[in-house]
Amino acid sequence: MNFLLFGSGLKMGRCLVIAVLYIFLMPRVGKAQLDTAFKLFPIPKKITAQPGVGMLHMPRHVYYADDIFPFKLSKEMSSLARVKRVVDGGIQLFLDSEMELPVNAEGYRIQIANNVIKIKAKERSGLFYGLQTIKQLIQDMKEHNIPIPACDILDYPDVSHRAVHIDLKHHLDDMPYYYSVIDRLAEIKVNAVILEFEDKLRYEHTPLIGADHAFSIDEFRALSDYAQERFVKISPLIQGLGHASFILKHPTYRSLREDPLSDWAFSPLDSGTYAILFNLYDEALKATPYGEYIHIGGDEVGQLGQSTLSKESGMSAFELQMYWLNKVSSYIISRGRVPIFWDDMVFKLKGLYETTYDDSMPIDSAKMHWVKSLKLLQDNIALFPKECIFMRWNYSTPWAYGNNRAIKWYRDNGLKIMGATAAQQVAPMMPRDQSNFKSIKAFAEIAKNSEMQHMLCTVWDDSSPHFETVWRGLYYFAAMNWNYVEIDSHTANISFLQRFYGLNYKDSVYTFQDKLEESLKFWDRALLERGHRYKFPNDTNETKILNIPLTMGDSNWSLSQKERLDNARKCVKLYEELRKEIRKSQNLALRNHFALQIFEQINELHVYPAHVLLLLERYDKANEDSTKLVVKKELSALLDEFESLRSSFSKIFYLQRLHNPIDYLLDSNFHQHLANGTQNDDWMFVFELMFIANLREWLQDQTP
């Protein structure tokens, strides 16, 4: 029976019968429906099934009490007629400053009964987040073709500042895409964005620093306006002491380098450093008028003390680091913002950093490090700016002893702290390890238990994955930092699939992302004897392409590469499974089809090395020259196919992504970032291109 037709064409008598039956059944099925058919993500704090009728049909009206200014509603709700009185079949919004809620600003209460949805909150942001929960209920109602049970929902966040990092250092998407990103972040109750500009902001006073295709201050300000209307505050990240290659790569600013031979770090004692940075801060403020913070970077600076000024000062590396931090923090505070600082150098320069991430270090050993070095920190506590937020970042092992000990140390010394996890680290093409589920969950639990009120989820652009590949990790972050619950990866994935794609069928086919992430681990090293795909191969000592011996054909190569070839066979088999699963998902998904197109292209690309390797095995094991000749022709044809494969991949990948200008100036690539390896998009296929070139040369040298 189609409950969604109720109230729009059925006879009144039949409606009453249905309603009576529904009331009779509701006490038994309401809770079950709320637990199974409706997959709210983030999970609200408390959902209580109630007897009686809930919402039997799609809402038709919205009522704003006390002249509440209307919200920017999603597509699913924008067609609701606005009414001036409470009516049946509507959504009613009320502000109530006297209602009891643990969290004032973002908490809300929803009551669904008798074909009316009531949302109450103390502040507008609470009403907005209540509407996001209603949107999810309406989606599931429509897609499952069932009514929303009568229920009472009480909800509020564990963490008040739930931010997502958007890294622009190696690429830009077109501006409409960023608007869509803001929409989706708001839907999952993310309320802040840290936007890492680097050279993708068109700086007006230092135009040399902004790339030719950078967006203007006005364009980013318009995006900030749009985000603000959806309760998302955008704050900038302007890399400072280190990670300064986007500035120091230009000959004009070479004199500001701490190491004259490297564009990585500023000289902390050169007044010109601050003239540039303060100028960039001011322009970033204009582009993000609603932000509360300026993230100043400050991490991974291993070159301090090399410039003439630093040497002459007699200051230690720690003192130089903190001199810079205090100077930029004071300026940012004077501009009405709060500085945020990556905190790794604090612990690196005091011999404690390893304890903060190495979970294999025995706890007794980690504790001993802290016993030995704690005085070094305490003796320098006056150098730590009290107004600054120290960002304790750990993307893989937040359970490490030193990570938790560092959090406690900040608290004990009255310093402000923000935690940072990651939906994407440095992995090429897409995240790994179930979208980093374990570490995202673990840091969310730490935040909940320590009452940490600021959390960030980073999305690093080092290997420039498509943003569509990171949404699962962002959903996990958003859900667990709104309301941490003990949940396993399978259950979390089911909720994500229903929310993101509308895939609500209990079928193993929808584990395709886990399988693809796992298969990519073979692809990462399939064509390498040494090294890893996430680094651009400009260091031949660290990276070595798989060798093809001239003696190929006596089966010895196949024996030496047995494990690699066995994994290639597994990759091909899994590719076929994934191909079917992704296409089935494409046929059944109700939204976000573009993400599935991206995954489809990744699957097509990642199997290519496996096919090449298995053909080489056939050649190596062939007993007849005629067979070798056949395999050579197949290999040559497969090599010719790569350009077509690349073209298909890029066609989807660059639907909204912008290519760098032809004259774009690359920096020295100090960290060998994959996406910083070439002017064009060759970096994305660099290992295939190198191996194909070697293989073509090898084919020419062979005689049948």
KOLNU-375367 format. One line per field, with one value per residue (C-alpha): residue number from 1; y, x, z. Coordinates in pm, 1 decimal. Last residue first. Example, Ala and Ser with C-alpha at 12.3 -4.5 7.8 and 13.67 -1.06 7.14 Angstrom:
<recs>
pos = 2;1
y = -106.0;-450.0
x = 1367.0;1230.0
z = 714.0;780.0
</recs>
This chain:
<recs>
pos = 704;703;702;701;700;699;698;697;696;695;694;693;692;691;690;689;688;687;686;685;684;683;682;681;680;679;678;677;676;675;674;673;672;671;670;669;668;667;666;665;664;663;662;661;660;659;658;657;656;655;654;653;652;651;650;649;648;647;646;645;644;643;642;641;640;639;638;637;636;635;634;633;632;631;630;629;628;627;626;625;624;623;622;621;620;619;618;617;616;615;614;613;612;611;610;609;608;607;606;605;604;603;602;601;600;599;598;597;596;595;594;593;592;591;590;589;588;587;586;585;584;583;582;581;580;579;578;577;576;575;574;573;572;571;570;569;568;567;566;565;564;563;562;561;560;559;558;557;556;555;554;553;552;551;550;549;548;547;546;545;544;543;542;541;540;539;538;537;536;535;534;533;532;531;530;529;528;527;526;525;524;523;522;521;520;519;518;517;516;515;514;513;512;511;510;509;508;507;506;505;504;503;502;501;500;499;498;497;496;495;494;493;492;491;490;489;488;487;486;485;484;483;482;481;480;479;478;477;476;475;474;473;472;471;470;469;468;467;466;465;464;463;462;461;460;459;458;457;456;455;454;453;452;451;450;449;448;447;446;445;444;443;442;441;440;439;438;437;436;435;434;433;432;431;430;429;428;427;426;425;424;423;422;421;420;419;418;417;416;415;414;413;412;411;410;409;408;407;406;405;404;403;402;401;400;399;398;397;396;395;394;393;392;391;390;389;388;387;386;385;384;383;382;381;380;379;378;377;376;375;374;373;372;371;370;369;368;367;366;365;364;363;362;361;360;359;358;357;356;355;354;353;352;351;350;349;348;347;346;345;344;343;342;341;340;339;338;337;336;335;334;333;332;331;330;329;328;327;326;325;324;323;322;321;320;319;318;317;316;315;314;313;312;311;310;309;308;307;306;305;304;303;302;301;300;299;298;297;296;295;294;293;292;291;290;289;288;287;286;285;284;283;282;281;280;279;278;277;276;275;274;273;272;271;270;269;268;267;266;265;264;263;262;261;260;259;258;257;256;255;254;253;252;251;250;249;248;247;246;245;244;243;242;241;240;239;238;237;236;235;234;233;232;231;230;229;228;227;226;225;224;223;222;221;220;219;218;217;216;215;214;213;212;211;210;209;208;207;206;205;204;203;202;201;200;199;198;197;196;195;194;193;192;191;190;189;188;187;186;185;184;183;182;181;180;179;178;177;176;175;174;173;172;171;170;169;168;167;166;165;164;163;162;161;160;159;158;157;156;155;154;153;152;151;150;149;148;147;146;145;144;143;142;141;140;139;138;137;136;135;134;133;132;131;130;129;128;127;126;125;124;123;122;121;120;119;118;117;116;115;114;113;112;111;110;109;108;107;106;105;104;103;102;101;100;99;98;97;96;95;94;93;92;91;90;89;88;87;86;85;84;83;82;81;80;79;78;77;76;75;74;73;72;71;70;69;68;67;66;65;64;63;62;61;60;59;58;57;56;55;54;53;52;51;50;49;48;47;46;45;44;43;42;41;40;39;38;37;36;35;34;33;32;31;30;29;28;27;26;25;24;23;22;21;20;19;18;17;16;15;14;13;12;11;10;9;8;7;6;5;4;3;2;1
y = -1377.8;-1095.5;-851.0;-510.7;-324.0;-481.9;-365.0;-6.0;-22.6;-167.0;110.9;376.4;188.5;171.6;545.2;630.8;390.2;537.1;895.7;848.5;1118.4;1315.1;1345.9;1589.9;1895.4;2105.0;1799.7;1665.0;1869.1;1618.3;1342.0;1549.2;1498.6;1663.5;1942.9;1979.8;2256.5;2474.0;2455.4;2774.4;2762.3;2871.2;2627.1;2721.5;2448.7;2248.0;2315.6;2038.0;2036.7;1757.3;1699.0;1353.8;1235.0;1321.6;1247.3;880.6;831.9;998.0;786.5;465.3;581.7;669.9;330.8;129.1;152.7;-25.7;-303.4;-338.5;-368.7;-628.7;-827.4;-815.9;-931.6;-1211.4;-1340.3;-1325.6;-1512.6;-1782.2;-1818.5;-1834.7;-2136.8;-2220.4;-1921.9;-1869.8;-1524.3;-1411.6;-1523.2;-1351.5;-1031.4;-1055.7;-1091.9;-780.6;-570.0;-678.4;-603.7;-260.8;-174.3;-278.5;62.4;260.3;88.3;85.3;452.2;525.6;347.4;522.1;861.1;764.0;652.7;994.9;1156.9;954.7;1153.3;1066.5;786.0;497.4;178.0;168.7;323.4;74.7;-212.3;-59.2;-29.4;-389.5;-532.6;-348.0;-425.4;-797.8;-777.9;-565.1;-815.6;-1090.7;-867.6;-757.4;-1114.1;-1209.4;-913.1;-1022.8;-1361.7;-1179.8;-967.2;-1272.0;-1474.1;-1198.7;-1394.9;-1703.6;-1502.6;-1342.6;-1686.5;-1820.6;-1835.7;-1570.4;-1242.5;-1237.3;-866.6;-807.3;-589.3;-382.0;-245.8;130.4;254.6;520.0;634.8;645.5;771.2;1082.2;1263.8;982.0;1175.9;1030.1;860.9;574.6;410.3;323.0;34.5;-233.3;-36.8;-118.5;-282.9;-63.4;151.9;-79.0;-352.5;-118.8;-7.1;-342.6;-262.7;75.4;-85.7;-355.1;-105.9;111.3;-183.7;-280.4;-202.4;-530.5;-707.9;-642.3;-507.6;-253.2;109.8;269.1;628.6;741.7;958.8;886.2;521.4;444.8;636.4;451.9;114.9;226.0;315.5;-27.1;-199.6;20.7;-58.2;179.8;294.5;632.5;979.0;1239.3;1542.2;1438.5;1085.0;1186.0;1459.7;1250.9;944.0;1157.5;1318.4;975.9;868.6;1191.9;1149.9;1006.5;1290.1;1532.9;1385.2;1285.8;1544.2;1331.3;1596.7;1745.3;1667.2;1643.8;1723.7;1668.2;1928.6;1916.5;2189.9;2145.8;1885.4;1739.8;1493.6;1189.5;1324.2;1443.0;1113.1;923.4;1137.7;1063.8;690.4;711.0;903.3;661.1;350.5;487.0;601.6;575.1;200.0;171.6;380.2;717.9;784.3;838.4;848.3;808.9;1117.1;1170.2;1177.8;1173.9;1297.9;1372.9;1701.4;1790.1;2150.3;2286.8;2602.3;2626.6;2637.2;2451.2;2132.1;2129.8;2151.1;1875.7;1654.6;1682.1;1600.8;1290.8;1174.7;1201.9;1067.2;738.1;657.6;621.1;890.9;653.1;737.4;1106.4;1267.9;1642.9;1835.0;2184.5;2439.7;2725.7;3059.6;3309.8;3182.6;3230.3;2961.0;3119.0;3144.9;2765.1;2729.3;2570.4;2355.8;2208.5;2120.4;1994.3;1744.5;1599.0;1320.9;1216.2;1241.2;1013.4;772.0;756.0;660.3;384.5;249.4;262.3;49.9;225.0;50.4;327.6;572.1;895.4;1125.1;936.7;1010.9;1383.7;1397.9;1505.4;1871.2;2015.7;1753.0;1818.8;2187.4;2128.7;1902.7;2166.9;2282.1;2639.0;2811.3;3189.3;3352.8;3647.8;4011.2;4170.4;4239.5;3868.9;3793.3;4029.5;3888.7;3533.4;3622.1;3749.5;3480.5;3196.4;3342.1;3380.4;3033.7;2869.8;3070.9;2977.5;2610.9;2623.3;2776.9;3146.5;3261.2;3557.6;3549.4;3203.4;3300.8;3618.2;3436.1;3174.4;2812.0;2810.1;2656.1;2395.1;2126.0;2317.4;2051.3;2265.0;2640.2;2646.5;2987.9;2892.7;3214.9;3193.3;3319.2;3325.5;3540.0;3773.0;3499.7;3668.2;3992.6;3804.5;3626.0;3966.7;4077.0;3749.2;3774.4;4122.5;4004.4;3718.1;3935.2;4209.9;3940.2;3760.3;4092.6;4159.8;3873.0;3687.1;3386.4;3318.7;3154.6;2783.8;2547.9;2735.4;2566.8;2660.3;2989.5;2807.6;3040.3;3192.6;3558.8;3652.8;3427.0;3643.0;3799.6;3474.2;3312.1;2966.2;3143.1;3212.8;2882.4;2717.6;2836.4;2492.7;2615.9;2939.9;3030.4;2848.4;3063.5;2869.0;3066.8;3051.0;2962.2;2958.5;2709.9;2796.9;2754.2;3128.8;3156.3;2914.8;3129.4;3444.5;3263.8;3156.8;3521.2;3620.1;3359.1;3514.6;3868.5;3783.9;3656.1;3296.3;3174.0;3080.4;3294.1;3177.0;3422.0;3496.7;3749.6;3953.0;4071.7;4358.6;4208.6;3846.0;3622.1;3325.0;2987.8;3043.7;2889.0;2900.0;2633.7;2671.3;2566.5;2501.3;2522.5;2404.1;2041.4;1928.1;1652.5;1863.9;2163.5;1966.9;1869.1;2224.2;2356.7;2098.0;2202.0;2561.8;2437.9;2269.5;2592.9;2754.9;2532.2;2294.3;2407.5;2208.5;2161.1;2379.0;2401.0;2202.7;2197.7;2121.9;2029.1;2176.9;2067.8;2342.5;2270.4;1908.8;1675.7;1808.8;1834.3;1618.2;1528.1;1342.4;1249.6;998.9;913.6;692.1;845.7;679.3;418.4;427.5;326.9;608.2;864.5;805.6;767.1;1104.8;1263.2;1134.0;1268.5;1609.9;1608.5;1564.6;1855.7;2061.9;2000.0;2127.7;2452.2;2486.7;2450.0;2709.6;2951.1;2948.8;2798.1;2519.4;2369.5;2164.0;2042.1;1797.9;1751.7;1458.6;1351.7;1329.4;1411.8;1602.2;1735.3;1892.3;2099.0;2162.3;2392.5;2712.0;2626.6;2289.8;2090.3;2175.4;2272.1;2508.6;2866.5;3041.6;2886.7;2941.3;2757.7;2595.0;2403.7;2155.6;2090.9;1825.3;1985.0;2360.2;2607.2;2959.2;3199.4;2944.0;2899.3;2648.4;2371.7;2364.0;2430.1;2111.2;1845.8;2106.4;2207.3;2501.9;2840.7;2932.1;3173.2;3459.1;3365.5;3589.8;3460.5;3106.6;2995.9;2751.7;2517.4;2346.0;2032.4;1758.8;1420.0;1177.5;968.8;1164.6;1008.0;851.1;707.4;576.2;734.5;612.0;787.9;905.3;1037.6;1183.0;1192.2;968.3;1179.3;1009.4;905.6;565.8;523.8;182.0;-15.4;150.8;394.8;121.9;-112.7;160.5;228.8;-131.0;-245.7;76.8;176.1;-117.5;3.2;364.9;250.0;40.9;336.5;565.9;320.9;291.4;668.4;717.9;465.6;665.4;992.5;870.6;863.4;1150.2;1349.6;1285.7;949.9;888.2;852.8;559.2;339.9;0.0
x = 6148.1;6400.6;6366.0;6533.6;6231.1;6013.7;6252.9;6237.1;5858.2;5868.8;6089.9;5856.8;5553.8;5715.5;5778.1;5430.8;5265.9;5468.1;5384.7;5011.0;4883.7;5205.8;5137.8;4856.9;5034.2;5307.7;5465.6;5564.0;5353.6;5068.2;5301.7;5441.3;5816.3;5843.5;6076.1;5889.3;6118.6;5819.5;5624.2;5562.4;5242.9;5323.9;5081.0;4808.6;4703.5;4403.6;4074.0;3865.5;3493.6;3473.2;3845.4;3832.0;3564.3;3746.9;4078.9;3990.4;3861.9;4175.0;4404.5;4238.5;4264.7;4630.2;4687.9;4551.1;4876.0;5057.5;4799.6;4846.8;5223.3;5174.1;4934.3;5183.3;5463.1;5239.6;5187.4;5561.7;5638.0;5393.5;5567.8;5902.6;5776.7;5823.2;5635.1;5699.9;5855.7;5605.8;5311.8;5462.5;5500.4;5130.9;5052.9;5254.6;5074.5;4728.9;4823.2;4957.2;4617.4;4401.8;4423.5;4295.4;3960.3;3891.6;3978.4;3741.0;3452.5;3530.7;3502.2;3176.0;3043.4;3122.6;2932.4;2621.9;2569.2;2199.4;1944.6;2186.7;2040.2;2190.0;2519.2;2542.5;2500.2;2772.7;3003.0;2939.1;2994.0;3321.7;3428.1;3395.0;3592.8;3860.4;3879.9;3979.0;4233.2;4380.8;4402.5;4592.5;4827.4;4878.8;4997.6;5225.5;5384.6;5431.9;5589.6;5825.2;6151.2;5987.4;5838.9;6176.6;6340.9;6091.3;6357.7;6200.3;6328.2;6706.9;6700.4;6566.6;6257.9;6326.9;6048.8;6085.5;6307.4;6218.0;6425.4;6767.7;6617.7;6481.6;6247.5;5994.6;5692.0;5595.0;5259.0;5355.5;5587.7;5956.4;6157.6;6097.1;5803.5;5541.2;5286.0;5374.2;5063.6;4856.2;4881.2;4751.7;4487.5;4314.2;4239.4;4086.6;3881.6;3752.4;3652.4;3481.8;3295.2;3130.7;2796.9;2784.0;2760.0;2385.4;2145.2;1970.9;1952.4;2162.0;2033.9;2377.5;2509.9;2265.4;2200.3;2561.5;2684.8;2450.2;2562.9;2926.3;2884.7;2736.9;3024.5;3288.4;3172.8;2983.1;3031.7;2865.9;3021.3;2759.8;2851.5;3215.1;3127.3;2885.1;3096.3;3413.4;3243.6;3069.5;3403.5;3564.2;3287.1;3314.0;3680.1;3655.2;3439.3;3721.0;3926.7;4268.4;4547.3;4844.5;4962.9;4611.3;4539.3;4183.9;4204.8;3923.7;3934.6;3811.6;3751.0;3553.0;3765.6;3561.9;3843.3;3618.5;3439.8;3755.2;3932.1;3633.9;3645.4;4018.3;3947.6;3666.9;3876.0;4165.1;3958.3;3760.3;4057.0;3843.1;3814.6;4193.3;4284.9;4189.5;4166.2;4381.4;4722.1;4747.9;4892.2;4640.0;4270.8;3981.6;4222.3;4232.3;4304.8;4243.0;4223.5;4388.0;4401.9;4669.7;4597.2;4912.2;4745.5;4523.3;4816.3;4995.0;4684.9;4661.3;5032.0;4985.3;4703.0;4920.3;5224.6;5057.7;4950.7;4570.0;4561.6;4746.0;4680.3;4607.7;4752.7;4735.1;4735.2;4646.6;4766.4;4517.5;4690.2;4573.1;4813.3;5122.0;5376.0;5715.6;5642.9;5614.8;5983.3;6100.8;5789.6;5871.7;6230.5;6106.4;5882.1;6174.6;6305.5;5974.5;5809.2;6065.2;6026.0;5651.3;5712.9;5953.3;5705.2;5433.6;5636.5;5676.9;5463.6;5203.9;5452.1;5250.8;5289.0;5582.8;5793.7;5738.8;5889.8;6251.2;6203.0;6238.0;6006.1;5747.6;5686.4;5754.8;5448.8;5199.9;5021.2;4923.9;4584.9;4566.7;4248.2;4107.8;4033.0;4308.5;4521.6;4496.0;4642.9;4935.8;5013.9;5000.3;5241.1;5504.1;5449.3;5481.8;5789.8;5971.1;5848.6;6018.4;6337.2;6345.8;6300.0;6574.1;6806.3;6892.0;7253.3;7126.7;7418.1;7323.6;6961.2;7047.3;7295.6;7036.7;7075.6;6919.5;6586.2;6587.5;6355.9;6032.1;5761.5;5477.5;5414.2;5070.2;4915.3;4549.4;4356.3;4049.1;3697.8;3586.5;3293.3;3478.6;3668.0;3807.8;3876.4;4059.4;4269.9;4377.2;4490.4;4670.0;4859.3;4984.6;5086.2;5279.6;5471.1;5576.9;5640.5;5903.1;6052.9;6146.5;6394.7;6431.1;6208.5;6379.9;6107.3;6104.0;6068.4;6222.4;6557.6;6912.7;6922.3;6812.5;6607.8;6465.2;6364.5;6622.6;6447.9;6134.3;6161.6;6305.9;5963.0;5978.2;5966.4;5595.9;5433.4;5732.4;5624.4;5550.0;5749.8;5724.3;5381.5;5115.4;4804.3;4498.4;4178.3;3853.4;3513.5;3216.2;2940.3;2597.9;2421.5;2385.7;2751.1;2848.2;2688.3;2852.5;3188.0;3145.6;3078.9;3393.6;3588.3;3475.0;3537.8;3892.9;3957.7;4002.1;4341.9;4391.9;4703.5;4849.2;4856.3;5204.9;5301.6;4989.9;5126.1;4888.6;4582.4;4628.9;4440.4;4380.7;4494.8;4860.6;4839.1;4467.8;4413.4;4045.3;3962.0;3589.3;3341.7;2995.6;2979.7;2623.7;2599.0;2377.0;2607.1;2896.6;2687.8;2583.6;2937.0;3070.9;2808.4;2928.6;3283.7;3178.5;3026.6;3373.5;3553.1;3795.5;4146.6;4466.6;4799.5;4776.0;4398.7;4347.5;3997.0;4002.0;3677.4;3572.2;3351.9;3362.7;3113.3;3207.2;2959.5;2670.5;2298.4;1990.4;1655.1;1422.3;1061.7;880.5;570.9;687.9;784.2;568.9;700.5;788.0;1146.5;1285.6;1025.3;1038.3;1415.6;1455.4;1201.0;1388.3;1716.3;1562.7;1416.1;1765.4;1889.4;1590.2;1690.8;2034.0;1882.6;1659.6;1963.4;2153.3;1864.7;1898.1;1721.9;1568.0;1229.8;1124.5;767.7;669.8;295.6;109.4;-38.4;296.3;663.4;839.5;1190.5;1416.6;1723.5;2082.8;2308.8;2351.1;2246.9;2403.6;2272.3;1915.4;1618.1;1380.3;1365.6;1504.6;1237.1;1264.5;994.0;980.5;674.7;693.8;360.1;100.0;-171.4;-147.4;3.8;-41.0;135.6;228.1;541.0;492.2;748.4;929.5;1269.6;1249.4;1406.3;1626.4;1779.5;1650.7;1813.6;1631.4;1342.6;1372.0;1174.1;865.0;747.0;688.4;806.8;558.9;659.8;414.0;367.9;533.6;539.5;281.7;203.1;403.6;364.7;42.1;10.0;245.8;588.5;935.5;1212.0;1525.5;1813.4;2151.8;2090.2;2299.7;2497.3;2382.4;2018.3;1957.5;1579.7;1465.3;1634.1;1641.9;1355.2;1149.7;1206.2;1116.5;787.0;689.4;533.3;386.1;284.8;64.2;-258.5;-201.8;-132.9;-446.2;-651.1;-486.6;-553.1;-915.9;-947.6;-797.5;-1039.9;-1327.8;-1182.4;-1151.5;-798.5;-680.4;-402.2;-423.7;-252.8;-78.9;254.7;115.7;137.8;0.0
z = -3202.2;-3170.3;-2884.8;-2878.3;-3010.2;-2744.2;-2471.7;-2595.2;-2596.8;-2245.7;-2113.4;-2255.2;-2120.1;-1776.0;-1768.6;-1891.5;-1646.5;-1362.1;-1460.1;-1508.0;-1273.5;-1306.3;-1680.1;-1592.4;-1730.8;-1566.0;-1407.5;-1066.2;-826.7;-815.1;-693.4;-409.1;-391.4;-47.5;-163.9;-491.4;-621.3;-711.5;-1034.7;-1230.1;-1437.6;-1794.9;-1959.4;-1713.3;-1468.5;-1582.9;-1410.5;-1257.1;-1338.1;-1595.3;-1551.4;-1392.6;-1634.3;-1957.5;-1788.3;-1737.6;-2091.4;-2234.3;-2019.4;-2136.1;-2499.1;-2446.1;-2285.6;-2575.1;-2772.9;-2491.0;-2502.4;-2880.5;-2837.1;-2567.3;-2783.5;-3071.4;-2842.0;-2714.1;-3067.6;-3138.5;-2817.5;-2921.8;-3257.9;-3082.8;-2891.4;-2524.8;-2380.0;-2009.2;-2033.7;-2295.5;-2083.1;-1781.0;-1980.8;-2066.5;-1696.9;-1615.1;-1875.9;-1756.5;-1395.3;-1490.9;-1650.0;-1356.1;-1186.1;-1482.3;-1531.8;-1157.3;-1126.3;-1415.1;-1243.2;-916.0;-1087.0;-1255.0;-917.6;-772.9;-1061.1;-980.1;-660.6;-641.0;-672.4;-712.8;-860.8;-1208.9;-1099.6;-812.2;-1055.4;-1269.7;-968.2;-867.8;-1214.7;-1269.5;-913.6;-969.9;-1293.9;-1126.9;-841.1;-1082.7;-1255.8;-921.0;-792.6;-1106.7;-1055.3;-694.6;-817.7;-1061.5;-787.7;-564.3;-846.1;-964.1;-935.3;-1084.6;-1369.4;-1441.2;-1448.5;-1703.3;-1979.0;-2201.0;-2060.4;-2096.4;-2181.4;-1832.5;-1775.8;-1462.8;-1245.1;-1206.5;-924.1;-668.8;-371.0;-536.8;-863.4;-691.6;-929.3;-912.4;-782.5;-447.3;-387.0;-618.5;-371.8;-370.5;-505.6;-767.7;-898.0;-1160.7;-930.1;-632.6;-581.9;-805.1;-541.7;-270.0;-518.6;-474.1;-110.4;-189.4;-465.6;-234.5;35.8;-226.9;-379.6;-48.8;-207.4;-392.7;-56.3;-65.4;190.7;-33.4;66.4;-203.3;-188.0;-300.8;-18.3;264.0;194.4;114.6;420.3;654.6;517.8;547.0;914.9;987.0;807.8;972.4;1325.3;1551.3;1909.8;1905.2;1887.2;1808.1;1598.1;1584.5;1479.1;1204.9;1048.9;1047.7;901.0;639.9;552.0;515.2;277.5;83.9;-3.0;-355.9;-490.1;-407.5;-690.8;-565.7;-587.8;-479.5;-233.4;-220.3;143.5;276.0;648.1;898.0;1173.7;1533.6;1792.7;2116.0;2291.5;2575.9;2654.2;2616.6;2308.2;2134.8;2210.3;2068.2;1755.2;1728.8;1734.3;1478.5;1227.5;1293.2;1226.5;931.4;721.8;407.0;457.6;479.5;174.5;27.5;-347.9;-659.5;-489.9;-111.9;60.2;341.0;267.4;516.8;780.3;1154.6;1327.0;1691.8;1811.6;2124.3;2333.4;2600.6;2974.1;3072.0;3194.0;2886.3;2646.7;2837.7;2833.1;2455.5;2428.2;2642.2;2418.2;2109.8;2293.3;2383.2;2026.4;2001.9;1733.8;1499.9;1133.3;1074.5;1385.3;1415.1;1740.9;1623.1;1873.4;1891.5;1958.1;2219.5;2485.2;2270.7;2371.2;2446.0;2819.7;2829.5;2747.7;3072.9;3070.5;2731.1;2820.3;3158.8;2979.9;2788.4;3013.0;3168.3;2827.3;2665.4;2957.8;2894.8;2532.8;2642.3;2895.9;2631.3;2393.5;2057.4;1796.8;1813.2;1663.1;1618.5;1920.6;2072.4;1766.4;1818.5;2164.8;2110.0;2202.3;1852.8;1710.7;1982.0;1916.7;1546.6;1520.1;1638.5;1325.4;1424.8;1436.6;1484.6;1618.3;1423.7;1505.1;1297.9;1606.2;1685.1;1344.2;1403.5;1745.8;1611.4;1328.2;1572.0;1833.3;1583.8;1416.6;1748.5;1844.3;1546.6;1593.7;1963.2;1878.9;1613.6;1874.3;1867.1;1826.5;1625.0;1380.1;1256.9;1209.0;1018.6;795.4;708.0;815.0;1162.7;1073.1;799.1;933.7;912.2;900.2;1031.8;1059.8;898.9;968.5;1000.5;1023.4;1240.7;1302.8;942.0;833.6;593.9;406.7;91.6;276.4;549.9;285.9;159.2;504.7;570.8;241.6;332.4;677.9;518.0;271.8;514.2;772.0;566.3;460.0;823.2;800.6;1130.5;1054.1;719.3;518.7;436.1;137.5;-156.5;-100.8;-202.7;-10.3;308.1;528.7;211.8;207.4;-57.7;-310.1;-304.1;-651.4;-788.0;-737.9;-577.7;-238.8;-257.7;-355.2;-187.8;158.0;303.8;603.6;802.3;677.2;482.6;453.1;568.7;540.1;739.2;593.2;828.9;745.0;883.8;549.0;487.5;588.3;311.1;41.8;177.7;191.3;-171.9;-261.5;-71.2;-268.1;-595.0;-466.1;-361.4;-711.5;-818.7;-934.7;-1301.5;-1348.8;-1018.2;-725.8;-590.3;-858.6;-783.6;-445.3;-361.9;-531.7;-432.0;-676.0;-447.0;-582.6;-487.4;-135.6;-56.1;207.4;294.9;650.7;639.0;924.8;1031.4;923.6;993.6;734.2;507.6;552.1;404.9;103.0;25.6;76.8;-169.0;-424.2;-396.6;-443.4;-767.8;-898.4;-867.1;-1115.1;-952.1;-865.7;-836.0;-659.1;-347.8;-320.9;-0.1;146.0;520.2;692.5;1025.8;1312.0;1579.6;1862.1;1925.0;2098.4;1894.3;1980.7;1925.4;2074.1;1840.7;1927.3;1711.4;1511.2;1229.8;893.9;630.8;386.6;16.4;81.3;-138.0;-38.5;334.7;321.9;152.7;387.8;693.6;555.3;489.2;838.7;984.2;775.4;892.9;1254.6;1163.1;1038.2;1343.0;1566.7;1364.6;1413.1;1791.8;2091.5;1889.6;1811.9;1510.3;1472.1;1197.4;1145.5;992.6;1326.7;1504.6;1446.7;1723.7;1655.3;1916.7;1841.9;1946.6;1747.9;1948.6;2299.5;2368.2;2665.0;2564.3;2783.0;2608.9;2737.0;2430.0;2211.5;1837.8;1645.4;1301.1;1179.3;892.7;728.5;652.7;863.7;904.6;1150.2;1021.2;785.9;517.2;306.9;28.3;21.1;-313.5;-153.7;50.5;-173.6;-341.2;-9.4;191.6;239.5;557.4;601.4;855.2;1163.5;1170.4;1508.3;1384.3;1039.9;885.6;603.3;375.7;165.3;369.1;191.9;322.3;628.7;885.3;1231.3;1344.1;1692.6;1954.7;1993.2;1894.4;2086.8;1910.7;2121.3;2036.0;1663.6;1435.3;1189.9;966.9;991.6;834.5;826.0;705.4;983.3;1324.8;1274.6;1113.5;1406.6;1654.5;1476.4;1412.0;1741.1;1881.7;1526.4;1439.2;1594.7;1493.3;1137.1;1127.9;1250.2;992.6;711.9;807.6;833.6;490.2;341.6;480.4;351.6;-4.3;-139.4;-361.0;-201.2;175.0;163.6;-163.2;14.5;212.2;-96.9;0.0
</recs>
